[in-house]
Amino acid sequence: MEKLNAAVIGLGVVSGMHLDALKTNNENIVALCDIVLDKAKNAKEKFGLSANIYENYVEMLDKENIDVVHICTPHYLHAEMVIAALNRNINVICEKPLAISFEQLDEIEKAVKSSKAKLGVCMQRRFEPVSKLIKSMMEEDKALSANGTLSWCRNKDYYIHDQWRGKKATEGGGVMINQALHTLDLVSYFMGYPDSVIAYTFNDTLKDVIDVEESAFGIFKYNDGRRFLIEASNANNISHEITISIQNSKHSVYYIGENLMIDNKQVDVQTIAKESGKKEWGYGHQYLITEFYNCVREDRPFLIDFYEGSKVVRLILSMYASNGKEIKLW
């Protein structure tokens, strides 16, 4: 199998998931880039790489022979870096969220249309066995209703640790665009893209710390009368398991943490590899990255391209715009 040349921009915690997958797949990791050079140097040493180190990502894109670049930077940098890579016909895997504004989405779409390269977005939870099973069940018999709940603890220390978090200009929002994005993505993936949303976002416990929402509630509606709800908050004092419940005319499904219940019976699904990463992120990075590289090698479409990866961003931005009013969705 042909090895591809990979590069990673942003050597924070999540980059380890990408480097693990690349090492497991024996791809060529040719370059690492971070504005804090020690992060790149430490990653190079930790993973035993011979990669070149860069502080400037544009210089790296121009100098290196890169087949796929992984973008693992803070949210506000995703759009400009995706566009820079696509404009050079370099394939891109971007961490979530793809963008933090409708304007950024429009600019990325222009780059996608004019580029020969592929864009993949890290919605890795879609690749987990439980998600695949639920999706197939809802394709056989249409989902009628669903609910997604995230109740976590993200306190002052969490936001102080990374200065870009908790700021509208750099994070793009709060609990919805960061912690609850994957939950919303899964529910809308199982149910199908909704037609409108009524939402409320608020911050009651971190007013002196962040300028984005700590909690959110959304009612997503379909023209045929179906609905699903999203409840998300970082205001709890302990983080609880994410819960997704969904029903069609035949079955009731409850996905709680890593446990699956169908019609009140525990169902064992093939265990996914958990050698690296964090429970909060799910364990699908290896599978997503492997599939993306195979799509590049075989020149075939990737499941979560710009159009799929932008859907959940549009849903979240519409929640922010709602403030109790019904917003029609694109």
Protein Blocks (a to p, Z undefined) as FASTA:
>chain_A
ZZdddddehjafklmmmmmmmmmnopacfbdcdfblklmmmmmmmnopabdcdfblklmm
mmpccfbdcdfbdfklmmmmmmmmmmnopacdddddfbfcfklmmmmmmmmmmpcbdcdd
ddfklmpmklmmmmmmmmmpccfbdcddddddddfklmmmpmkgopaklnopaflmmmmm
mmmmmmmmmnopafbdcdddddfklmmmbccdfbdcdddddfkopacdddddfkbfbdcd
dddddddfkbccddehjacceehiacddddddfkbccfklopmlmmmmmmmmmmmmnopa
dfblmklmmmmmmmmmmmmmnnopacddZZ
